[in-house]
Amino acid sequence: MSGERPTQPAGETSTAETSMAETSMAETSIIGDRANQRAQQTPAEQAIAADIDRTRAELAETVQELTSKADVVARARQAVGMRRYWAGLAGAAGLVLTAAFIRKLRRR
């Protein structure tokens, strides 16, 4: 039975499950505390808090963009896809130009 996980008796939770539940409850508590604090803030403090939230959102977008730029494999796949797209487009344009040229020659 190598490779199998040991089973737990029914009703018992693992340390990881307990830790995740405690983390989730702590996060919920923090979010609730922030909402209570915002309700008690002055308009100037609320404006500052809103500015901080906007800055965090912008920072998250920037981090996401940097992460995507650092993903070399995905960028290589995208480059190959673009090359195929442009090659197909150039082939189609070449056909159109060739047909127009032949039509012009026939009219002479």
Backbone as a ProteinNet text record, in pm:
[ID]
protein_1_A
[PRIMARY]
MSGERPTQPAGETSTAETSMAETSMAETSIIGDRANQRAQQTPAEQAIAADIDRTRAELAETVQELTSKADVVARARQAVGMRRYWAGLAGAAGLVLTAAFIRKLRRR
[TERTIARY]
79.8	0	84.7	194.3	278.2	212.1	232.4	175.6	37.1	-26	-159.1	-147	-242	-244.3	-312.5	-263.7	-332.4	-468	-566.8	-700.5	-716.2	-803.6	-830.6	-962.3	-971.4	-1099.5	-1206.1	-1329.8	-1439.3	-1455.2	-1480.6	-1503.7	-1379.3	-1262.2	-1139.2	-1093.6	-1037.2	-986.7	-835.3	-775.5	-630.2	-583.5	-456.1	-396.8	-411.1	-394.4	-406.4	-548.3	-648.3	-787.5	-819.1	-769	-791.3	-725.4	-603.6	-530.7	-601.9	-653.8	-725.1	-852.8	-922.9	-1046.1	-1015.5	-907.7	-870.3	-829.3	-756.2	-715	-836.2	-931.6	-1052.9	-1131.4	-1142.1	-1214.5	-1140.3	-1008	-929.2	-946.5	-946.1	-965.9	-1104.2	-1205.2	-1340.8	-1347.5	-1279.6	-1276.7	-1208.6	-1098.6	-1026.4	-1113.4	-1182.2	-1269.1	-1381.4	-1439.3	-1545.4	-1493.9	-1372.5	-1312.7	-1288.7	-1243.3	-1220.5	-1351.5	-1457.9	-1587.4	-1634.1	-1614.7	-1652.6	-1568.3	-1439.3	-1350.6	-1388.9	-1423.7	-1461.8	-1589.1	-1680	-1805.7	-1780.4	-1675	-1644.6	-1545.2	-1499.5	-1400.1	-1464.6	-1383.8	-1428.2	-1423.4	-1488.4	-1483	-1340.2	-1254	-1114.9	-1044.8	-1068.8	-1007.9	-1064.2	-1194	-1254.9	-1195.4	-1167.7	-1106.5	-966.1	-893	-757.9	-766.2	-861.2	-878.2	-916.4	-1002	-1040.2	-920.2	-836.1	-714.6	-620.4	-609	-525.3	-579.8	-712.9	-773.2	-745.6	-755.4	-726.2	-579.6	-492.5	-349.5	-322.2	-387.6	-370.3	-417.5	-530.1	-582.2	-485.5	-432	-335.6	-208.8	-165.6	-46	-70.5	-188.8	-221.4	-217.6	-270.8	-266.1	-121.8	-40.3	100	173.7	148.7	212.4	168.3	39.2	-10.8	55.5	70.5	136.2	282.2	352	492.5	504.2	411.1	412	392.4	300.4	277.4	398.1	468	588.2	700.9	702.7	808.4	781.3	659.3	624	675.6	798.6	867.2	797.1	750.8	687.2	560	476.9	353.2	382.5	484	520.1	571.8	646.1	695.8	579.8	483.1	364.9	288.4	276.2	205.3	279.4	411	490.1	472.8	472.3	452.8	314.1	215.1	79.1	68.7	136	131.4	202.7	311.6	382.4	291.9	221.6	129.3	17.5	-34.5	-141.6	-95.3	20.4	71.2	109.8	161.8	195.6	68.6	-36.3	-163.9	-222.2	-211.6	-262.1	-182.2	-50.7	34.3	4.3	-20.4	-54.9	-184.7	-283.9	-412	-396.7	-320.1	-297.4	-221.9	-129	-55.1	-147	-241.3	-337.3	-423.7	-469.1	-553.7	-474.9	-352.4	-270.5	-238.4	-211.6	-183.7	-306.5	-423.8	-547.6	-572.5	-549.2	-568.6	-469.2	-347.2	-245.2	-281.8	-325.9	-366.3	-485	-581.5	-698.6	-656.4	-563.6	-516.2	-444.6	-364.4	-294	-391.8	-497.6	-594.9	-670.2	-688.3	-761.9	-681.4	-554.5	-468.8	-482.2
-118.3	0	125.4	122.9	241.6	347.1	472.6	582	623.5	545.4	581	667.3	756.8	841.7	768.2	790.5	729.5	797.9	719.7	776.1	822.9	924.4	976.7	918.9	900.8	856.9	961.8	917.2	1009	1112	1235.3	1342	1419.2	1369.6	1440.6	1522.2	1640.6	1725	1729.2	1746.4	1752.3	1889	1899	2025.5	2129.6	2088	2180.9	2234.2	2146.3	2190.4	2288.5	2260.8	2349.9	2484.5	2482.6	2605.3	2687.9	2622	2693.7	2756.5	2685.2	2738.8	2859.4	2850.4	2963.1	3083.2	3060.3	3168.9	3234.8	3154.1	3207.6	3292	3244.6	3320.9	3449.9	3447.1	3566.9	3668.4	3621.7	3712.9	3776.2	3698	3750.1	3854.7	3829.3	3924.2	4054.4	4043.5	4162.7	4245	4176.8	4248	4317.7	4250.1	4311.4	4430.7	4418.8	4529.2	4649	4624.3	4733.9	4804.8	4728.6	4789.9	4876.5	4829.1	4907.9	5034.5	5021.4	5138.1	5240.3	5195.1	5288.2	5363.3	5296.9	5362.3	5474	5463.4	5561.7	5667.9	5661	5755.5	5885.3	5988.9	6117.4	6110.5	6203.2	6201.3	6208.2	6284.3	6293	6157.9	6091.3	5959.5	5857.9	5869.7	5778.5	5801.2	5926.5	5957.1	5897.2	5906.9	5849.6	5697.5	5636.6	5491.8	5448.8	5527.3	5495.8	5507.7	5608.7	5625.8	5507.2	5459.4	5342.8	5220.4	5203.3	5090.2	5097	5217.9	5234.1	5201.1	5248	5220.7	5071.4	5002	4857.2	4787.2	4831.1	4770.1	4792.9	4914.2	4943.6	4859.9	4845.7	4765.6	4619.6	4568.8	4430.3	4411.4	4510.1	4502.5	4504.1	4589.8	4599.2	4468.5	4409.6	4281.8	4174.4	4174.8	4076.9	4095.7	4219.2	4246.2	4200.8	4229.9	4188.3	4037	3971.9	3826.1	3767	3825.6	3773.5	3799	3911	3937.3	3841.7	3796.8	3706	3561.8	3531.8	3396.9	3376.2	3329	3317.3	3216	3105.7	3002.5	3056.5	3125.8	3181	3287	3368	3470.7	3407.1	3298.3	3229	3170.7	3110.9	3057.1	3167.6	3281.9	3394.8	3444.1	3450.2	3495.2	3400.4	3270.5	3172.2	3188.9	3210.3	3230.9	3354.8	3461.9	3585.2	3566.4	3492.5	3466.5	3390.2	3290.3	3213.9	3302.6	3389.3	3480.8	3571.1	3634.8	3727.2	3654	3532.5	3454.7	3422.5	3385.8	3358.6	3483.1	3594.1	3721.1	3764.8	3748.2	3785.5	3696.2	3568.5	3477.4	3517.9	3554	3596.7	3727.6	3819.3	3947.2	3924.5	3832.6	3800.6	3746.8	3662.4	3609.4	3720	3810.3	3920.7	4010	4042	4127.6	4058.9	3928.9	3854	3852.9	3829.5	3829.1	3966.5	4072.4	4208.1	4236.7	4190.5	4212	4138.5	4012.7	3933.8	3998.3	4044.8	4111.1	4236.8	4311	4432.8	4398.8	4291.7	4250.9	4205.7	4140.3	4091	4207.6	4316.2	4431	4506.6	4490.6	4565.4	4515.6
0	0	0	-71.7	-76	-161.8	-125.2	-201.4	-155.2	-67.1	-19.6	105	118.9	237.3	351.6	472.2	585.3	604.2	639.3	658.4	801.1	817.2	950.5	999.5	1128.1	1182.1	1152.3	1134.9	1103	1213.2	1171.9	1268.6	1307.6	1272.2	1306.4	1186.8	1213.7	1105.8	1114.1	998.4	995.2	1043	1069.8	1112	1002	876.4	763.8	752.7	769.3	761.4	873.3	993.8	1107	1082.2	1030.6	1002.5	897	791.4	685.5	739.8	826.2	883.7	971.6	1050	1135.7	1051.8	941.9	853.5	790.9	746.5	684.8	784.9	908.1	1010.5	1042.3	1044.4	1072.9	961	835.6	722.4	728	760.3	771.2	881.7	990.3	1101.4	1060.3	985.2	940.6	846.9	754.4	660.5	735.4	832.9	913.6	991.7	1045.9	1120.6	1029	906.5	812.5	779.3	761.4	730.4	847	969.1	1086.4	1097.4	1068.5	1075	969.5	849.9	742.9	779.1	845.1	882	982.9	1059.9	1162.4	1115.2	990.4	940.9	893.8	897.1	844	691.1	620.6	474.1	419.4	483.4	437.6	452.4	562.4	584.1	485.2	453.6	356.5	217.7	183.2	53.9	45.7	154.5	158.6	145.9	216.2	209.3	67.2	0.9	-137	-229.3	-205	-285.1	-265.4	-144.6	-115.3	-189	-189	-258.8	-409.1	-467.1	-610.1	-639.2	-551.4	-569.1	-561.2	-468.9	-457.3	-584	-638.6	-761.3	-876.8	-887.9	-993.5	-976.1	-852.1	-824.5	-861.4	-831.8	-867	-1018.3	-1093.5	-1239.5	-1289.3	-1229.4	-1270	-1243.6	-1128.6	-1094.4	-1193.6	-1228.6	-1324.4	-1460.9	-1505.1	-1633.2	-1630.2	-1520.5	-1508.9	-1506.4	-1439.6	-1433.7	-1572.6	-1649.1	-1784.5	-1873.5	-1853.2	-1932.9	-1895.6	-1772.5	-1727.7	-1769.6	-1816.5	-1860	-2002.1	-2012.5	-2140.1	-2231.5	-2177.7	-2258.9	-2324.2	-2246.9	-2301.9	-2407.9	-2383.8	-2482.4	-2610.9	-2599.6	-2718.9	-2798.6	-2728.5	-2797.2	-2868.4	-2802.8	-2862.6	-2987.3	-2980.7	-3095.8	-3213.7	-3186.9	-3293.7	-3354.1	-3270.2	-3319	-3406.2	-3366.5	-3445.5	-3579.4	-3579	-3705.2	-3801.6	-3748.7	-3833.3	-3885.4	-3800.7	-3841.2	-3954.8	-3936.4	-4038.1	-4165.9	-4154.3	-4273.3	-4352.2	-4282.7	-4349.6	-4412.4	-4341.6	-4393.3	-4515.8	-4508.8	-4622.1	-4741.5	-4717.3	-4826.1	-4893.4	-4813.4	-4868.8	-4945.7	-4891.7	-4959.8	-5090.1	-5088.8	-5210.9	-5319.3	-5279.3	-5376.4	-5435.8	-5351.8	-5398	-5493.8	-5459.2	-5544.8	-5677.2	-5671.8	-5794.1	-5884.4	-5828.4	-5906.9	-5968.2	-5892.9	-5945.6	-6057.8	-6042.6	-6145.6	-6274.6	-6259.9	-6378.4	-6447.1	-6369.6	-6426.7	-6504.8	-6449.3	-6516.7	-6646	-6645.4	-6766.7	-6875.7	-6837.3	-6935.2	-7001.2	-6930.3	-6983	-7087.9	-7091.7	-7186	-7323.3
[MASK]
++++++++++++++++++++++++++++++++++++++++++++++++++++++++++++++++++++++++++++++++++++++++++++++++++++++++++++

